[in-house]
Amino acid sequence: MNGTLKEYYKRSLYKGRSQLSRIIDFVFLRLLILASTYIYFLSTVDSKVVILFTFVTTALITIAIELIKSRVFVHHVSQERKKLMNDYRRIKILTMDNRNLVMLCSKAVKSCAYVYVHHKLADLDGDDVINVYKEAASCAISNIHIFSLSGIDKSATKIANSLHDCSLHFHDSAELIDICFNGQADMSDDEIDNLLLKELSKQKKGSILTRVKPFLKSRIISYLTLSVILFVLSFIMDYALYYRIMAMLCLSFAGLSGALSGSRKEKP
């Protein structure tokens, strides 16, 4: 897989965290595992083999974590490609003629009904439902089917539930996409990746590279939680000093994350 694509999928999997942030997480987690296993083996095995046991156990845990991560990544890429394919198809539907869409959806309904296709970026709202209801009523049709390419607002559902003199059915974007592309083969992985590469290259040309920020505000709670857990463990396990040192490190990382996120907010 192309390096640019791999980085894109990894960023989407790890909620936008940069490569440097992920490297810091990797190193920090391995050091934590190494320290924990070392402390554990100090009190359980002969001192001559403590280091050997520590490194072997850390290596095995690392291999297991990487295997799990690779499987999660493959599954994420598959799901992300499906989402991208649907996004590209939504864009194509937006450019289609409304009459053709209505004809396709009417054939799919297979009954005498008033069909309305909401192929807009904005969500379907209550006003849209009222307008459709009025148009159907003027045609003396009580069976109404509304296909929405975007989301369906709560107000639309509320209005639909209050209309008792008609049968109103909502159809989401997945149904509309299936109807419009029925019988067509799904886009291949290469086609999706090529389209994504073109889009990413355009974004890269029009954007300014920002500094990598490994200490994010969203990670403060994680650092604080880990600090509390390690501090509590220091009263239960042997070698309490080591656990308290690690707890202080986590507390320092939390403070650093908060300070850096605060300084970024102050900048214009």
NUKOLLO-419840 format. One record per atom (N, C-alpha, C): residue in one letter; x negated, y, z. Coordinates in steps of 0.001 Angstrom, whole numbers, plus 500000, padded with zeros to 6 digits. Layout:
N
AXYZ;...
//
This chain:
268
M499158498802500000;M500000500000500000;M499124501247500000;N499561502258499253;N498849503522499189;N498687504126500587;G497506504725500833;G497228505296502158;G498205506389502556;T498611507208501592;T499571508279501861;T500918507709502278;L501347506662501574;L502625506026501903;L502560505355503266;K501441504696503535;K501291504018504821;K501363505009505972;E500722506153505794;E500757507185506835;E502169507741507009;Y502897507901505893;Y504283508389505958;Y505163507417506750;Y505071506139506421;Y505899505136507108;Y505505505015508579;K504212505157508876;K503783505076510275;K504268506283511066;R504234507453510438;R504744508652511116;R506236508528511405;S506979507993510441;S508418507818510649;S508698506765511712;L507843505745511803;L508015504701512819;L507699505235514203;Y506643506049514314;Y506209506567515611;Y506708507988515874;K507866508320515298;K508562509585515589;K507718510824515301;G506985510797514188;G506239511973513750;G504888512159514395;R504437511219515229;R503140511368515878;R502015511174514866;S500997512011514977;S499908512018514006;S498971510834514215;Q498049510670513274;Q497084509572513346;Q496183509718514564;L495773510951514875;L494913511186516039;L495649510835517331;S496927511188517403;S497725510852518588;S497822509346518774;R498003508635517663;R498114507182517740;R496776506541518144;I495659507126517683;I494340506611518073;I494113506810519565;I494499507987520074;I494358508264521508;I495205507295522322;D496436507044521857;D497302506067522535;D496659504679522543;F496075504303521389;F495436502992521259;F494295502848522263;V493414503851522294;V492251503797523186;V492697503807524649;F493640504691524976;F494101504814526358;F494745503517526842;L495565502902525996;L496231501657526379;L495223500528526579;R494210500446525688;R493204499386525825;R492362499589527080;L492030500834527389;L491284501105528617;L492103500741529845;L493401501029529775;L494282500694530892;L494384499178531076;I494514498444529953;I494565496977530014;I493242496427530542;L492137496999530046;L490813496551530465;L490615496746531968;A490988497940532455;A490828498235533882;A491725497346534738;S492960497139534284;S493909496324535041;S493458494869535134;T493010494319533993;T492552492925534001;T491275492761534827;Y490408493760534767;Y489172493706535562;Y489484493684537051;I490383494566537466;I490779494619538885;I491443493312539302;Y492260492764538419;Y492958491514538734;Y491965490351538891;F491021490221537953;F490088489101537984;F489040489226539096;L488807490438539578;L487871490626540686;L488303489851541927;S489628489773542085;S490159489115543286;S490615487677543043;T490480487190541789;T490999485842541489;T489963484865540952;V488896485346540345;V487894484438539768;V486499484769540298;D485577483904539968;D484192484097540389;D483618485365539754;S482840486091540517;S482296487378540047;S481399487233538822;K480848486022538612;K479950485810537471;K480689485833536124;V481956485501536157;V482713485413534895;V483800486485534792;V483782487444535710;V484809488495535706;V484800489271534399;I483615489690533973;I483509490504532753;I483948489698531529;L483528488432531480;L483909487573530347;L485426487406530290;F486029487079531419;F487481486911531481;F488202488206531122;T487649489311531582;T488276490623531323;T488326490922529830;F487184490758529158;F487121491081527730;F487927490097526875;V487893488812527255;V488661487813526508;V490161488080526638;T490604488348527857;T492033488629528085;T492463489894527367;T491641490930527440;T491967492190526749;T492051491975525242;A491129491175524699;A491129490891523258;A492390490128522856;L492787489135523665;L493988488352523357;L495246489218523416;I495314490066524428;I496473490970524554;I496513491939523375;T495344492441522974;T495262493366521836;T495722492697520549;I495286491458520334;I495697490717519126;I497208490515519115;A497765490145520279;A499220489938520371;A499979491227520084;I499492492334520631;I500146493637520400;I500096494008518925;E498936493802518283;E498785494162516871;E499658493293515972;L499800492010516315;L500682491134515536;L502123491587515617;I502553491953516824;I503926492444517009;I504118493759516255;K503127494645516351;K503216495940515672;K503289495772514155;S502527494814513618;S502536494604512162;S503901494110511692;R504530493235512467;R505857492735512097;R506904493839512191;V506795494653513234;V507710495788513390;V507538496771512243;F506280496998511829;F505998497935510739;F506588497447509419;V506426496154509128;V506979495590507881;V508498495737507857;H509146495446508976;H510607495584509059;H511017497045508897;H510250497949509520;H510561499382509430;H510437499885507993;V509389499452507292;V509190499858505892;V510363499396505036;S510825498174505260;S511962497634504508;S513221498473504742;Q513486498803506009;Q514666499607506339;Q514543501033505794;E513340501571505871;E513112502942505397;E513285503033503883;R512853501997503167;R513023501975501712;R514503501928501335;K515293501178502102;K516737501128501846;K517364502509502047;K516938503190503104;K517457504544503372;K517065505501502249;L515820505415501797;L515345506283500716;L516106506008499423;M516363504729499140;M517108504370497933;M518511504969497985;N519166504877499149;N520498505454499300;N520463506978499198;D519390507584499723;D519251509046499615;D519124509476498157;Y518316508751497387;Y518154509075495964;Y519480508877495219;R520211507849495593;R521498507595494945;R522530508648495327;R522470509135496571;R523367510223496974;R523132511458496123;I521851511771495907;I521508512935495076;I522058512763493660;K521964511535493142;K522480511271491798;K523996511438491741;I524685510992492808;I526148511130492866;I526548512604492925;L525745513402493618;L526044514837493722;L526082515509492354;T525304514984491412;T525243515586490073;T526268514978489111;M526993513947489552;M527982513295488683;M529254514119488583;D529990513935487485;D531246514639487270;D532324514103488223;N533087515012488815;N534093514622489805;N535171513716489200;R535555513956487954;R536596513140487317;R536149511683487187;N534896511495486789;N534376510132486665;N534351509417488007;L533989510159489057;L533966509582490398;L535355509157490852;V536330510018490591;V537717509710490975;V538211508471490234;M537862508364488947;M538276507193488160;M537666505907488723;L536372505960489065;L535701504787489621;L536319504368490956;C536583505357491803;C537149505071493123;C538598504593493017;S539343505131492053;S540728504701491851;S540795503239491437;K539848502815490588;K539796501404490189;K539475500512491387;A538641501022492283;A538251500236493456;A539392500100494456;V540227501126494553;V541356501089495492;V542389500050495083;K542609499911493771;K543532498906493209;K544969499056493728;S545417500254493897;S546805500507494303;S547166501928493904;C548468502185493888;C548923503541493552;C548621504458494721;A547648505309494548;A547209506165495655;A546629507459495119;Y546603508453496008;Y545945509716495685;Y544497509592496171;V543576509700495241;V542156509522495559;V541433510857495515;Y540709511149496570;Y539900512374496628;Y538458511987496952;V537523512547496183;V536098512270496408;V535420513544496897;H534894513462498094;H534191514604498709;H532693514402498492;H532202514783497309;H530768514614497039;H530067515962497192;K529935516326498471;K529282517576498852;K528288517294499968;L527369518247500187;L526391518088501263;L527023518286502635;A528018519195502706;A528689519459503980;A529619518308504347;D529766518082505652;D530649517011506120;D532105517308505778;L532874516251505631;L534318516381505419;L534942516867506719;D535680517995506672;D536269518534507901;D537791518551507826;G538419519110508869;G539871519141508956;G540533519915507830;D539910521024507423;D540475521834506329;D540531521037505024;D539498520248504771;D539481519413503564;D540615518392503591;V540850517798504750;V541915516800504880;V543286517441504650;I543481518617505198;I544761519323505021;I544997519646503549;N543948520126502858;N544081520450501435;N544412519212500605;V543764518084500928;V544041516833500222;V545478516383500488;Y545906516519501730;Y547282516128502098;Y548315516955501319;K548058518241501196;K548983519117500460;K549033518740498980;E547865518456498393;E547827518070496980;E548557516750496745;A548357515793497663;A549043514499497537;A550556514659497709;A550944515525498655;A552379515765498892;A553037516404497676;S552308517302496990;S552858517946495795;S553067516940494658;C552325515823494717;C552480514750493718;C553412513643494220;A553982513853495414;A554894512877496042;A554217511523496261;I552940511574496683;I552188510355496977;I551824510354498465;S552163509270499140;S551904509180500584;S550699508296500922;N550198507576499922;N549023506720500135;N547777507488499687;I546934507870500636;I545787508744500362;I544490508036500729;H543534508082499813;H542203507523500069;H541168508629499868;I540369508887500914;I539348509938500852;I537959509295500936;F537159509508499902;F535781509013499870;F534843510178500175;S533982510011501156;S533074511094501545;S531624510671501369;L530877511458500596;L529459511183500393;L528643511580501618;S529125512601502329;S528454513043503558;S529197512463504762;G528993513047505923;G529654512557507123;G531110512981507193;I531809512408508166;I533218512744508412;I533308513417509774;D533672514678509779;D533731515458511015;D534856514962511929;K534703515227513236;K535732514823514206;K537068515504513927;S536993516739513445;S538225517473513145;S539022516797512030;A538298516191511072;A538969515481509977;A539717514263510510;T539071513524511405;T539718512351512012;T540914512765512852;K540779513860513575;K541869514351514427;K543085514749513593;I542840515467512504;I543937515878511617;I544598514655510984;A543772513691510553;A544305512482509913;A545207511699510860;N544839511637512134;N545644510914513128;N546975511601513417;S547031512896513146;S548267513645513429;S549247513637512241;L548798513127511095;L549667513054509912;L550369511688509883;H551613511655510371;H552324510380510516;H553187510024509299;D553364510968508368;D554229510701507218;D553457510233505993;C552202509829506205;C551398509320505088;C550414508269505598;S549885507503504658;S548866506493504984;S547528507008504469;L546672507431505405;L545411508072505018;L544237507177505405;H543350506925504436;H542205506039504660;H540909506786504336;F539933506651505222;F538611507225504987;F537652506144504491;H536774506539503556;H535732505639503053;H534396506373503158;D533424505735503785;D532141506406504021;D531232506368502786;S530040506943502948;S529106507072501822;S528636505713501304;A528525504731502222;A528066503402501790;A529035502787500782;E530328502953501024;E531333502426500088;E531280503163498759;L531127504484498826;L531060505290497599;L529842504922496768;I528700504719497419;I527482504334496709;I527649502960496063;D528250502024496793;D528481500678496248;D529377500722495008;I530396501581495052;I531321501694493921;I530617502288492700;C529845503342492938;C529194504042491821;C528075503213491181;F527410502383491995;F526266501629491482;F526554500131491476;N527823499771491414;N528213498367491401;N527682497676490144;G527031496555490329;G526484495814489188;G525090496227488793;Q524619497368489326;Q523264497812489004;Q522280497207490003;A521126496833489517;A520102496239490385;A519540497310491323;D519186496888492525;D518564497811493472;D517216498275492925;M516835499455493347;M515529499975492947;M514442499096493555;S513388498848492793;S512283498041493307;S511478498859494318;D510662498145495103;D509828498826496097;D508864499799495415;D508331499398494263;D507387500268493539;D508070501546493059;E509303501432492572;E510040502611492113;E510293503582493256;I510707503039494397;I510970503884495575;I509680504557496038;D508590503785496099;D507313504330496547;D506797505404495589;N506981505208494284;N506540506206493310;N507323507512493452;L508640507398493655;L509454508591493872;L509057509305495158;L508773508509496189;L508359509087497470;L507008509769497356;L506082509160496590;L504767509768496389;L504865511128495697;K505735511205494696;K505935512483493993;K506484513544494945;E507427513116495774;E508027514054496738;E507004514513497773;L506181513585498249;L505164513929499251;L504092514841498671;S503740514616497394;S502728515464496757;S503237516895496597;K504541517039496310;K505133518380496217;K505136519073497575;Q505472518307498610;Q505490518875499959;Q504095519295500391;K503093518491500023;K501721518787500417;K501216520061499748;K501597520257498487;K501165521448497761;K501801522712498337;G503042522596498794;G503759523777499279;G503674523991500767;S502853523210501446;S502781523331502907;S501380523686503362;I501275524201504580;I499985524520505190;I499718523481506264;L498542522874506199;L498217521832507179;L498110522446508576;T498790521842509524;T498780522326510908;T497803521500511734;R497390522086512850;R496473521379513746;R497160520165514361;V496394519129514559;V496925517923515188;V497048518174516684;K498178517834517234;K498440518070518655;K498725516734519341;P497707516131519900;P497917514813520504;P498732514844521783;F498686515956522530;F499409516046523791;F500737516768523560;L501786515975523372;L503108516519523080;L503939516634524345;K504888517548524333;K505760517759525488;K506607516521525778;S506996515800524714;S507846514621524865;S507172513492525643;R505839513573525800;R505112512500526466;R504869512779527951;I505304513942528430;I505074514296529837;I505752513295530765;I507011512970530474;I507767512046531323;I507089510677531370;S506572510219530222;S505888508911530170;S504649508904531057;Y503866509983530985;Y502665510067531809;Y503014510105533297;L504047510882533637;L504457510987535040;L504976509651535568;T505761508953534742;T506298507646535147;T505171506654535402;L504199506617534486;L503063505708534629;L502236506066535856;S502106507359536124;S501362507811537299;S502018507331538587;V503355507431538656;V504089506985539849;V503950505474540034;I504063504718538927;I503953503256538997;I502570502841539513;L501528503456538979;L500164503128539411;L499933503498540867;F500504504631541288;F500348505062542676;F501030504092543633;V502221503623543251;V502941502645544085;V502171501326544136;L501605500905542998;L500831499670542954;L499594499727543839;S499079500935544066;S497881501068544894;S498127500642546335;F499384500673546779;F499729500231548134;F499997498725548194;I500150498111547031;I500493496681546983;I499277495839546621;M498512496291545623;M497381495519545103;M496092495884545843;D495094495026545650;D493757495327546160;D493124496426545312;Y492003496971545816;Y491278498038545108;Y492198499226544807;A492804499732545854;A493763500832545720;A493135502065545073;L491833502270545309;L491167503454544775;L491239503516543248;Y491053502356542591;Y491085502329541122;Y492467502724540599;Y493505502196541235;Y494864502518540805;Y495155504000541002;R494661504564542088;R494921505987542345;R494146506884541378;I492948506413540994;I492184507174539989;I492941507192538658;M493469506026538245;M494239505964536997;M495521506779537092;A496146506773538293;A497356507585538503;A497035509072538359;M495881509489538891;M495474510893538774;M495178511262537323;L494593510312536570;L494330510567535149;L495641510793534385;C496632509928534655;C497937510079534000;C498589511403534381;L498437511777535643;L498993513052536107;L498306514224535409;S496994514090535205;S496238515137534489;S496699515251533040;F496933514101532389;F497420514115531012;F498790514782530916;A499643514524531912;A500973515151531930;A500852516665532060;G499966517100532961;G499760518544533129;G499182519194531893;L498230518494531252;L497625519016530021;L498650519108528895;S499515518100528789;S500572518118527762;S501517519291527992;G501892519517529260;G502780520637529573;G502140521980529292;A500856522103529642;A500148523373529424;A500001523687527939;L499628522667527145;L499450522881525712;L500765523176525012;S501848522483525414;S503152522751524791;S503643524138525152;G503337524598526373;G503722525959526790;G502970527027526028;S501666526788525793;S500867527765525059;S501294527854523613;R501758526713523036;R502214526743521644;R503500527534521505;K504369527475522532;K505621528228522474;K505373529721522519;E504333530143523289;E504064531564523432;E503524532189522146;K502908531350521287;K502343531886520038;K503460532293519097;P503341533470518412;P504394533914517489;P504481533036516271;
//
